[in-house]
Amino acid sequence: MTNNNKRVHWLLYPFWLIWRSVVWIIEATGRLIGAILGLVLMIVGVLLTVTVVGAIVGIPLIIFGFMLLIRSLF
């Protein structure tokens, strides 16, 4: 988010509040979906790593899921 020093005209303020609310909801939803997807990828990676052949795909999935989860939280 950038820090804008522009003032919103009082007539446009209700629309600005609605817009900021919509943006906040979309950002929160995106972070939640990213965190859930990261957790699912980590679980699938662990399940694939149990098999020797699946370890080739499972370990990168665990790493990718972990990085996605960390990115979603911070």
N, C-alpha and C positions, 0 to 999 in steps of 0.2 A: 504494500500500500504506500502510495506517495503522500507526502505532506503538502497539500495545496493550501496556499494562503489566500485563495480567492474566496470572497464572501458570496453567499447565495442570497439572491434577492428575496425579500420576505414573501412575495407572491408565489415564488417557485419553491419555497421551503418544504411544503407538504409533498410535492413530487420528488424532491431530493431525498427526503426521509424514506419514502416508499422505495426509491431506487437503491439507497444504501441498505435497506432491509433485505431486498431481493438479492443483492450482491453478497451479503453476509450469509444468507441461507444457502446459496449456491456454493460458496466457499466451504461452509461447514459440511455440506453433503458430500462434496468432493473429497474432503479430508477423511470423512467416515468411510466412504467407499474405498479409498486408497488403503486405509488401515485394515479393513476387512479383507480386501484382496491380498494384501501382503501377508496377513495371517494364514489365509487359505493356501497361498503359494508355499509358505513355510511348511505347513502340515503335509501338503502333497509331496514336497521335496523330501521330507523325513520318511514318508511312506515309500517313496521310490528308492531311497538310499538303503532301505532294509534289504532289497535285492541287489546283488552284485552288478547286474547289467544296468539296472535303473540308477545306480550311483553316478553314472556319467551325466545323467540329466538331473538327478535329484540334488546334487550339491550346488550347481548353479541356481536351481530354483530356490533353495534355501537362502542363498546369498541375495538373490534378487528380491525375494519376499521380505527379508530382513531390511534391506535398504529402502524398500517401498514403505514398510511400516515405520521406520525411523523418519523418513521424509514426511509422512503424513502426520506424525506426532509433533514434529518441530518445524 
